[in-house]
Amino acid sequence: QVQLVESGGGLVQPGGSLRLSCAASGMIFSINAMGWYRQPPGKQRELVASISRLGRTNYADSVKGRFTISRDNAKNTVYLQMNSLKPEDTAVYYCKTVVASDDYWGQGTQVTVSS
């Protein structure tokens, strides 16, 4: 059974940084693309960043230059380094993958950017 477990969320002031982690199990991590999504309060879930099995990355325009997605295949973990955080980055952040055409999501981690 594929499981994704996010960690690293919290409360941070504007301009601050956080690093999210997503630990995967029950899958061959190295051959799967991984993605980070977020759902702000009262809004739809949106793609933040993705990384292919070969390390190719893709970012939402709103986070380009501030967020960095990376993966450590030895640790079955994908990361999201978030710098220069803004109040509009406040959301629940989710990790996602697709295995055999099925979507798998983590439980989410709350990120709140506020002074």
QUIKABEL-V728361 format. One record per run of one state. SS is the DSSP state (~ for helix, > for strand, _ for the rest). FROM is the first residue (numbers start at 0). TO is the last residue. If there is no record, write none. Layout:
<<SS,FROM,TO> <SS,FROM,TO>>
This chain:
<<_,0,1> <>,2,6> <_,7,8> <>,9,11> <_,12,16> <>,17,24> <_,25,27> <~,28,30> <_,31,32> <>,33,38> <_,39,43> <>,44,50> <_,51,55> <>,56,58> <_,59,65> <>,66,71> <_,72,75> <>,76,81> <_,82,85> <~,86,88> <_,89,89> <>,90,98> <_,99,100> <>,101,104> <_,105,107> <>,108,112> <_,113,114>>
